[in-house]
Amino acid sequence: MSQTKILSNKKTISLDKYAGKWVAFVNNKVVASAETLKGLMEKVKKMGLEKKASAFLVPREDEGPYILIIL
């Protein structure tokens, strides 16, 4: 099982259910996910978060583990 997590000064968030997908986060919360970066950016733009969101490709189960630390 993948062990991809977001670590912030407040909590740890598992990204296992997003394995192989692009995710966007704002304020340490996943706000959207998609199979492609283009698809993700379209969703983020529709939400009006294109200037606030950060994007990350979550590794597939056979690629991890990765740890993303947001300060």
FENKA-V424683 format. One record per residue. N is the residue number from 1. RES is the residue in one small letter. SS is DSSP state (a for helix, b for strand, c for the rest). PHI is phi in degrees with one decimal (* if undefined). Layout:
n={N | N}
res={RES | RES}
ss={SS | SS}
phi={PHI | PHI}
This chain:
n={1 | 2 | 3 | 4 | 5 | 6 | 7 | 8 | 9 | 10 | 11 | 12 | 13 | 14 | 15 | 16 | 17 | 18 | 19 | 20 | 21 | 22 | 23 | 24 | 25 | 26 | 27 | 28 | 29 | 30 | 31 | 32 | 33 | 34 | 35 | 36 | 37 | 38 | 39 | 40 | 41 | 42 | 43 | 44 | 45 | 46 | 47 | 48 | 49 | 50 | 51 | 52 | 53 | 54 | 55 | 56 | 57 | 58 | 59 | 60 | 61 | 62 | 63 | 64 | 65 | 66 | 67 | 68 | 69 | 70 | 71}
res={m | s | q | t | k | i | l | s | n | k | k | t | i | s | l | d | k | y | a | g | k | w | v | a | f | v | n | n | k | v | v | a | s | a | e | t | l | k | g | l | m | e | k | v | k | k | m | g | l | e | k | k | a | s | a | f | l | v | p | r | e | d | e | g | p | y | i | l | i | i | l}
ss={c | c | c | c | b | b | b | c | c | c | c | b | b | b | c | a | a | a | c | c | c | b | b | b | b | b | c | c | b | b | b | b | b | b | c | c | a | a | a | a | a | a | a | a | a | a | c | c | c | c | c | c | c | b | b | b | b | c | c | c | c | c | c | c | c | c | b | b | b | c | c}
phi={* | -64.7 | -125.5 | -80.4 | -139.7 | -102.2 | -111.3 | -129.5 | -72.8 | -107.3 | -163.7 | -112.3 | -119.4 | -78.4 | -110.7 | -53.7 | -71.4 | -102.7 | -52.1 | 83.2 | -115.4 | -87.0 | -126.3 | -120.0 | -127.7 | -136.7 | 52.6 | 63.6 | -125.0 | -73.0 | -108.4 | -164.1 | -147.0 | -160.8 | -71.6 | -126.4 | -64.4 | -59.7 | -62.1 | -64.6 | -64.8 | -62.9 | -63.8 | -63.3 | -63.6 | -61.2 | -82.7 | 74.1 | -113.3 | -61.0 | -92.1 | -106.8 | -82.4 | -112.1 | -113.0 | -151.4 | -88.4 | -77.4 | -64.5 | -67.3 | -55.2 | -84.8 | -104.3 | -78.6 | -84.3 | -127.3 | -127.8 | -105.0 | -112.1 | -107.9 | -102.0}
